[in-house]
Amino acid sequence: MITVFNRKQVFVTYDVKKQAQIREILAANGIDYYVKTVNRQSASALGGSDRARTGTLGQRLDLAYEYIFYVRKVDFERARNLIG
């Protein structure tokens, strides 16, 4: 089981196709992983959302979501080598 105390960040991407490839690589090699998905256009706790006022005008929609991959610390080197 991956927890906050035994995990390490191994990869970050904004590309949905790349995150699918990383998932496949890790799963095929039996490495447990956790993916944190961050919506960069959502409202924050400190302020409102600009999207409510401006929509998505001028924003790169391919950068809307950030995918952060975590693996157990003991699997970090192996996962990093597999991902490349």
C-alpha positions in Angstrom: 0.0 0.0 0.0 1.3 3.4 -0.9 1.1 6.1 1.8 2.3 9.6 2.3 5.2 8.2 4.4 6.5 5.6 2.0 6.1 7.2 -1.4 8.2 9.2 -3.8 7.3 11.2 -6.8 8.6 9.6 -9.9 7.0 11.4 -12.9 4.9 14.5 -13.7 3.1 15.2 -17.0 0.3 17.3 -18.5 -0.2 14.9 -21.4 -3.1 12.4 -21.0 -1.6 10.0 -23.5 1.8 10.0 -21.7 0.1 9.4 -18.4 -1.7 6.4 -19.9 1.6 5.0 -21.2 3.2 5.4 -17.7 0.3 3.6 -16.1 0.7 0.7 -18.6 4.5 0.5 -18.0 4.1 0.5 -14.2 1.2 -2.0 -14.2 2.9 -4.4 -16.6 5.9 -4.5 -14.4 4.0 -5.0 -11.2 4.8 -1.7 -9.6 2.2 -0.2 -7.4 1.5 3.5 -8.1 -0.7 6.4 -7.1 -1.6 9.2 -9.5 -2.6 12.6 -8.2 -4.6 14.5 -10.8 -4.7 18.3 -10.3 -7.2 20.4 -12.2 -5.2 23.7 -12.8 -8.4 25.6 -13.8 -10.4 24.8 -10.7 -11.1 27.4 -8.0 -8.6 27.6 -5.2 -9.3 27.9 -1.5 -7.8 31.4 -1.4 -9.7 32.8 -4.3 -12.3 32.3 -6.9 -11.9 30.8 -10.3 -10.9 33.0 -13.3 -12.8 30.5 -15.5 -16.1 31.7 -14.1 -15.3 35.2 -15.4 -13.4 34.6 -18.6 -14.1 31.0 -19.6 -11.2 29.3 -21.3 -10.3 32.1 -23.6 -6.6 32.2 -24.2 -5.8 29.2 -22.0 -4.1 26.1 -23.2 -6.5 23.3 -22.5 -3.8 20.7 -22.9 -2.3 22.1 -19.7 -5.6 21.9 -17.7 -4.7 18.7 -15.8 -1.5 17.8 -14.2 -0.8 14.1 -13.5 1.7 13.4 -10.6 2.9 9.8 -10.3 4.0 8.3 -7.0 5.6 4.9 -6.3 6.8 3.3 -3.1 10.3 4.4 -2.2 11.7 0.9 -2.6 10.4 0.8 -6.2 11.5 4.3 -7.2 14.8 3.4 -9.0 13.2 0.5 -10.9 10.2 2.7 -11.9 12.4 5.5 -13.0 14.5 3.2 -15.1 11.4 1.7 -16.8 9.9 5.1 -17.5 13.2 6.4 -18.9 
